Amino acid sequence: MGGATSLAAPCLSVCLLPLLLLFLQGCWSFVAIKREMTLAMIKPDGLSGNYTERIKEVILESGFDIVKEAVVQLDAERASLFYAEHSGRTFFDSLVNGPVLVMILERPDAILHWRVLIGPTDARKAKTSHPNSIRAMCGVDSEKNCVHGSDSPQSAAREISFFFGDVRSDPVEHDEL
C-alpha cells in the first residue's frame, strides 16, 4: 500500500502542474498594466527635414500607441504659453517658423521611454552618447533638436490638455506604416 501512495504523489504533481500553470497565466493576464500618456512633438525642423514618417515608425516600433495627432501652427502667443519657461531663450523663435506635429503617445512608463528614445537635448551630444536616439537621427544642435517630450506626469497632462483638451485613449490607425 505504501508503494501505491508514493507513486500517486508524483503522478498527481505532474498532472496538476500544467493546470496550475494555466491558472496562474490566466490570473496574470487579468492584471492591468498601467499605461501612461505623454506628449510628443516633432518641431518645425523635424517636419521640414522630412523626418516625420521615420520618427513615427520608430515610435510604433518602440511599443507606443499614437492615441491622437495633429499638425498645428504655433503663433508667438501660443508658443509662449506652451513654452513659458523657455520664451526668453534663443531657440524659442524656431518654434514659430513652421508647423509642428503633436502626438499623444501611450504605453507603460511612456514619459520615461519617450525621453530615452529622443535622447539628450543637444543633438550633437546625442550623436555620440545616444547614436540610436531620434535627436541623433535628425537633430542638429540644442536649438534644432527635432523633437520635444514631456518631462513629468504633470507636464504631460498640461501639454496634452494644451493641444487636445480632455483626452481618452483610442489609438490612431496607421495603415501606411
C-alpha positions in Angstrom: 0.0 0.0 0.0 2.8 2.4 0.8 4.2 1.9 -2.7 0.9 2.9 -4.4 0.8 6.2 -2.4 4.3 7.1 -3.3 3.6 6.6 -7.0 0.4 8.6 -6.8 2.1 11.7 -5.4 4.4 12.2 -8.4 1.6 11.4 -10.9 -0.7 13.9 -9.2 2.1 16.6 -9.3 2.7 16.0 -13.0 -1.0 16.1 -13.8 -1.8 19.2 -11.7 1.3 21.3 -12.6 0.0 22.2 -16.1 -3.3 23.1 -14.7 -1.7 25.3 -12.0 0.5 27.0 -14.7 -2.6 27.7 -16.9 -4.4 29.1 -13.9 -1.5 31.4 -13.0 -1.2 32.5 -16.6 -4.9 33.4 -16.6 -4.5 35.4 -13.4 -1.6 37.4 -14.8 -3.4 38.2 -17.9 -6.1 39.9 -15.8 -3.6 42.1 -14.1 -3.9 45.6 -15.6 -0.7 47.2 -16.7 -0.9 50.9 -16.0 -0.4 52.7 -19.3 0.7 56.3 -19.3 0.3 59.1 -21.8 2.8 61.7 -22.8 3.0 64.4 -25.4 5.5 64.1 -28.3 6.1 67.0 -30.7 8.0 67.0 -33.9 9.3 70.5 -34.2 9.4 72.6 -37.4 13.0 71.5 -38.2 11.9 67.8 -38.0 8.9 68.4 -40.2 10.8 70.4 -42.8 13.6 67.8 -42.8 11.1 65.1 -43.8 11.7 63.0 -40.7 8.1 62.6 -39.8 7.4 59.1 -41.2 10.7 57.7 -39.9 10.1 59.2 -36.4 6.6 57.7 -36.4 8.0 54.3 -37.4 10.5 54.4 -34.5 7.6 55.4 -32.1 5.5 52.4 -33.2 8.4 50.0 -33.3 9.2 51.1 -29.7 5.9 49.9 -28.4 4.0 53.1 -28.3 0.4 53.7 -29.4 -0.3 57.0 -31.1 -3.6 57.9 -29.5 -4.1 61.2 -31.2 -2.1 63.5 -33.5 -2.5 66.9 -35.1 -0.4 69.3 -37.2 -0.5 72.8 -35.5 1.0 76.1 -36.4 2.0 77.9 -33.3 2.0 81.7 -33.3 4.2 83.6 -30.9 1.5 83.9 -28.3 0.6 80.2 -28.2 4.2 79.2 -28.3 5.0 81.5 -25.4 2.1 79.9 -23.5 3.3 76.4 -24.2 7.0 77.1 -23.6 6.6 79.8 -20.9 9.7 78.7 -19.2 11.7 79.0 -22.4 10.3 82.1 -24.0 13.4 84.2 -23.5 15.8 81.6 -24.9 17.2 81.8 -28.4 15.6 78.6 -29.8 12.1 79.9 -29.0 11.7 81.7 -32.3 12.4 78.5 -34.2 9.2 77.0 -32.8 7.0 79.5 -34.7 8.9 79.2 -38.0 6.6 76.4 -39.2 4.0 73.8 -38.2 4.6 71.2 -35.5 3.2 67.7 -35.3 1.9 67.0 -31.8 1.0 63.4 -30.8 -0.3 61.7 -27.7 1.8 58.6 -27.1 0.7 55.8 -24.8 2.4 52.8 -23.2 3.6 51.7 -19.8 6.1 54.3 -18.5 5.5 56.4 -21.6 7.2 59.5 -20.3 10.4 57.7 -19.4 10.5 55.6 -22.5 9.9 58.7 -24.8 12.6 60.7 -23.0 15.1 57.8 -23.5 14.1 57.4 -27.2 14.5 61.0 -28.0 17.9 61.3 -26.3 19.8 64.3 -24.9 18.6 67.9 -25.7 21.8 68.7 -27.5 21.7 66.6 -30.7 25.5 67.0 -31.1 25.9 65.1 -27.8 23.2 62.7 -28.8 25.1 61.7 -31.9 28.0 60.4 -29.7 26.3 59.3 -26.4 23.0 58.1 -27.8 23.5 57.4 -31.5 20.2 55.5 -31.9 18.1 58.3 -30.5 15.7 60.4 -32.5 17.7 63.5 -31.8 20.9 61.8 -33.1 19.0 60.8 -36.2 17.5 64.2 -37.1 18.7 66.9 -34.8 21.5 69.4 -35.4 22.2 71.0 -32.0 20.4 72.1 -28.8 18.2 74.5 -30.7 17.3 72.4 -33.7 16.8 69.1 -31.9 13.8 67.9 -33.9 11.5 66.8 -31.1 10.0 67.6 -27.7 8.9 65.3 -24.9 7.1 65.9 -21.6 9.4 65.6 -18.7 6.9 64.6 -15.9 3.4 63.4 -15.5 2.3 67.0 -14.6 3.9 68.4 -17.7 2.4 65.7 -19.8 -1.1 66.4 -18.5 -0.7 70.1 -19.0 0.8 69.8 -22.5 -1.8 67.2 -23.7 -4.6 69.4 -22.5 -3.0 72.5 -24.2 -3.2 70.8 -27.6 -6.0 68.3 -27.3 -8.3 69.2 -24.3 -9.7 66.2 -22.4 -8.5 63.0 -24.0 -9.2 59.3 -23.7 -7.0 56.7 -25.3 -8.1 55.3 -28.6 -5.0 54.6 -30.8 -4.9 56.1 -34.3 -4.8 53.5 -37.1 -1.6 53.6 -39.1 -2.2 51.6 -42.3 0.5 53.5 -44.2 3.4 52.5 -41.9 
